[in-house]
Amino acid sequence: MKLLTVNVGRPRSAGYTDAPSGTTGIDKRPADGPVRVTDPGAPGAGGSGVAGDTVSDLRFHGGTHQAVYAFAREELDHWEAELGRPLANGSFGENLTTSGADLDAALIGERWRVGTALLEVASVRLPCRTFAGWLDERGWVKRFTRRASPGAYFRVLEPGEVRAGEPIRVVHRPAHQVTTRLVFRAVTLERPLLPEILAAGEALHPDFRETAHTYLRTRTASATI
């Protein structure tokens, strides 16, 4: 597994975003040289964990549990063929474009050593209006959801520098079987799977933990009526 490119986005105005600023950083381009990654949840930090990158809508994106977003080049190749158009690294708004990494099978809490940084899988990408507007493809949110290959969001456990061409090493895999694909399916089209994602424990994004607990409470209440 290796890192093909590190991608950063500058703010640009867009009519398809709901961000209060009216801008988006989804148009990400490969950066030259090493790029610093840190925890954006630290006091005074910005929304993205990647230096030079923009997160315009902090209500839904960025922060500690969505510090760095990775997407596989293999998935971009799939969508190139599906959409009939070229998709450069960074086209899906990813910070890290990977090669040889099965992101669908990545476990919540799995840890990657990339460059001098240590990253931990925490969450998945949910398609939004900005993503749909940026791609400008008919029925994009539904198509992306059906594919259920959302990529992975990471939190930054150890800040460091990453650069294109570096190897990716998985240095820890937890004992549970909660993959990014399972989480995505559970929170989108297959909500009966929600209880299963709680096996990931504190490593799972807190919003998804709350979604699963709410589902369980509702199901329990319905069963007692």
C-alpha positions as CSV (number, residue, x, y, z in Angstrom):
1,M,0.0,0.0,0.0
2,K,1.2,3.5,-0.8
3,L,0.2,7.1,-0.8
4,L,-0.1,8.4,-4.4
5,T,-0.8,12.0,-3.6
6,V,-1.5,14.4,-0.7
7,N,-4.3,16.8,-1.8
8,V,-5.3,20.2,-0.5
9,G,-8.1,22.5,-1.5
10,R,-8.3,26.3,-1.5
11,P,-11.6,28.0,-0.8
12,R,-13.8,28.8,-3.9
13,S,-17.2,30.3,-4.2
14,A,-19.9,27.8,-5.3
15,G,-23.7,28.1,-5.6
16,Y,-24.2,24.4,-4.7
17,T,-22.8,24.6,-1.2
18,D,-24.8,25.2,2.0
19,A,-21.7,26.5,3.9
20,P,-22.4,29.8,5.6
21,S,-19.4,31.3,3.8
22,G,-20.7,30.2,0.4
23,T,-17.4,28.6,-0.3
24,T,-16.0,25.1,-0.5
25,G,-12.6,23.4,-0.4
26,I,-13.7,20.2,-2.2
27,D,-11.6,21.1,-5.3
28,K,-8.4,19.5,-4.0
29,R,-5.1,19.3,-5.9
30,P,-1.9,17.3,-5.3
31,A,0.6,19.2,-3.2
32,D,4.3,19.3,-3.8
33,G,6.7,18.1,-1.1
34,P,5.9,17.1,2.5
35,V,2.6,18.2,4.1
36,R,2.0,18.5,7.8
37,V,-1.0,16.7,9.4
38,T,-2.3,17.6,12.9
39,D,-5.4,17.3,15.0
40,P,-7.7,20.1,13.9
41,G,-9.7,19.7,17.1
42,A,-6.8,21.4,19.1
43,P,-7.5,24.9,20.3
44,G,-6.9,27.5,17.6
45,A,-6.7,24.9,14.8
46,G,-8.7,25.0,11.6
47,G,-11.2,22.5,10.3
48,S,-8.8,20.3,8.3
49,G,-6.0,18.2,9.7
50,V,-4.0,18.8,6.6
51,A,-1.9,22.0,6.3
52,G,-3.0,24.3,3.6
53,D,-6.4,22.5,3.2
54,T,-9.8,24.2,3.5
55,V,-12.9,23.0,5.3
56,S,-15.6,25.6,4.7
57,D,-18.6,24.0,6.5
58,L,-17.5,23.0,10.0
59,R,-21.0,22.0,10.9
60,F,-20.6,18.7,9.0
61,H,-17.0,18.4,8.0
62,G,-13.5,18.5,9.6
63,G,-12.6,18.3,13.3
64,T,-10.8,15.7,15.2
65,H,-12.8,12.7,13.9
66,Q,-12.7,13.8,10.3
67,A,-9.3,15.3,10.2
68,V,-8.0,13.5,7.1
69,Y,-10.0,11.9,4.3
70,A,-8.6,9.0,2.2
71,F,-10.0,7.6,-1.0
72,A,-8.6,4.8,-3.2
73,R,-7.3,5.4,-6.7
74,E,-8.9,2.1,-7.6
75,E,-12.4,3.6,-6.7
76,L,-11.6,6.7,-8.8
77,D,-10.8,4.3,-11.7
78,H,-14.1,2.6,-11.2
79,W,-16.0,5.9,-11.3
80,E,-13.9,7.1,-14.3
81,A,-15.3,4.1,-16.3
82,E,-18.8,4.5,-14.9
83,L,-19.0,8.3,-15.6
84,G,-17.0,8.3,-18.8
85,R,-14.7,11.1,-17.7
86,P,-11.2,11.5,-16.2
87,L,-10.9,11.9,-12.5
88,A,-7.7,13.2,-11.2
89,N,-6.4,12.4,-7.7
90,G,-8.3,14.7,-5.3
91,S,-11.4,14.7,-7.5
92,F,-13.6,13.3,-4.7
93,G,-12.3,15.9,-2.2
94,E,-9.9,13.4,-0.6
95,N,-6.7,14.5,1.2
96,L,-5.0,11.2,0.6
97,T,-5.3,9.2,-2.6
98,T,-4.1,5.7,-1.9
99,S,-3.0,2.7,-4.0
100,G,-3.4,-0.9,-3.0
101,A,-5.4,-0.1,0.2
102,D,-8.8,-1.8,0.6
103,L,-10.5,1.1,2.4
104,D,-13.9,-0.8,2.4
105,A,-12.3,-3.4,4.6
106,A,-10.6,-0.9,6.9
107,L,-11.7,-1.3,10.5
108,I,-12.8,1.5,12.7
109,G,-9.9,2.0,15.1
110,E,-7.4,0.6,12.6
111,R,-4.1,2.6,12.7
112,W,-2.0,3.6,9.8
113,R,1.6,4.9,9.8
114,V,2.0,7.3,6.9
115,G,5.3,9.2,6.9
116,T,5.9,10.4,10.4
117,A,2.1,10.6,11.2
118,L,0.0,8.1,13.0
119,L,-3.7,8.0,11.8
120,E,-6.7,6.1,13.1
121,V,-9.8,5.2,11.1
122,A,-12.7,7.0,12.8
123,S,-15.6,7.6,10.3
124,V,-16.9,7.5,6.7
125,R,-17.8,10.0,4.1
126,L,-21.6,10.6,3.7
127,P,-22.5,12.2,0.3
128,C,-23.8,15.7,0.6
129,R,-25.1,18.6,-1.6
130,T,-21.7,20.0,-2.1
131,F,-20.3,16.7,-3.3
132,A,-23.2,16.3,-5.7
133,G,-22.9,19.8,-7.0
134,W,-19.2,19.4,-7.5
135,L,-19.5,16.2,-9.5
136,D,-22.6,17.5,-11.3
137,E,-23.8,14.0,-12.1
138,R,-27.5,13.0,-12.3
139,G,-28.6,11.1,-9.2
140,W,-25.1,11.3,-7.7
141,V,-25.9,10.9,-4.0
142,K,-28.0,7.8,-4.7
143,R,-25.3,6.3,-7.0
144,F,-22.5,6.9,-4.5
145,T,-24.7,5.4,-1.7
146,R,-25.5,2.3,-3.6
147,R,-21.8,1.7,-4.3
148,A,-21.1,1.8,-0.6
149,S,-17.4,2.5,-1.0
150,P,-17.2,5.7,0.9
151,G,-13.5,6.0,1.7
152,A,-12.3,6.6,5.3
153,Y,-11.9,9.5,7.6
154,F,-9.0,9.5,10.1
155,R,-8.2,11.2,13.3
156,V,-4.6,12.2,13.9
157,L,-3.0,10.4,16.9
158,E,0.5,11.6,16.2
159,P,1.1,14.7,14.1
160,G,3.7,14.4,11.4
161,E,4.5,14.9,7.8
162,V,3.3,12.9,4.8
163,R,4.3,13.1,1.2
164,A,3.4,11.4,-2.1
165,G,5.0,8.1,-2.8
166,E,5.4,7.0,0.8
167,P,4.4,3.5,2.0
168,I,1.3,3.0,4.1
169,R,1.7,0.6,7.0
170,V,-1.2,-0.8,9.0
171,V,0.3,-1.0,12.5
172,H,-2.8,-2.0,14.5
173,R,-6.1,-3.7,13.7
174,P,-8.7,-4.1,16.4
175,A,-10.4,-7.4,17.2
176,H,-13.9,-6.4,16.1
177,Q,-15.2,-6.6,12.5
178,V,-16.7,-3.1,12.1
179,T,-15.5,-2.0,8.7
180,T,-16.0,1.4,7.0
181,R,-18.4,-0.3,4.5
182,L,-20.5,-1.7,7.4
183,V,-20.7,1.7,9.1
184,F,-21.7,3.3,5.8
185,R,-24.4,0.7,5.1
186,A,-25.8,1.0,8.6
187,V,-26.1,4.8,8.6
188,T,-27.6,5.0,5.1
189,L,-29.7,2.2,3.6
190,E,-29.6,-0.6,6.1
191,R,-30.4,0.8,9.5
192,P,-31.0,-2.6,11.2
193,L,-27.2,-3.0,11.0
194,L,-26.7,0.0,13.4
195,P,-26.4,-2.1,16.6
196,E,-23.5,-3.9,15.0
197,I,-21.3,-0.8,14.6
198,L,-21.3,-0.2,18.4
199,A,-18.7,-3.1,18.6
200,A,-16.2,-0.5,17.5
201,G,-16.5,1.3,20.8
202,E,-15.0,4.7,21.4
203,A,-13.0,4.5,18.2
204,L,-16.3,5.1,16.2
205,H,-17.2,8.7,15.5
206,P,-19.4,9.9,18.4
207,D,-22.2,11.0,16.0
208,F,-22.5,7.5,14.7
209,R,-22.5,6.0,18.2
210,E,-25.4,8.3,19.1
211,T,-27.3,7.3,15.9
212,A,-26.9,3.7,16.8
213,H,-28.0,4.2,20.5
214,T,-31.0,6.2,19.4
215,Y,-32.0,3.4,17.0
216,L,-31.7,0.9,19.8
217,R,-33.8,3.1,22.2
218,T,-36.5,3.6,19.6
219,R,-36.6,-0.1,18.8
220,T,-36.8,-1.0,22.5
221,A,-39.6,1.5,23.0
222,S,-41.6,0.1,20.1
223,A,-41.2,-3.4,21.3
224,T,-42.7,-2.5,24.7
225,I,-45.9,-0.9,23.3
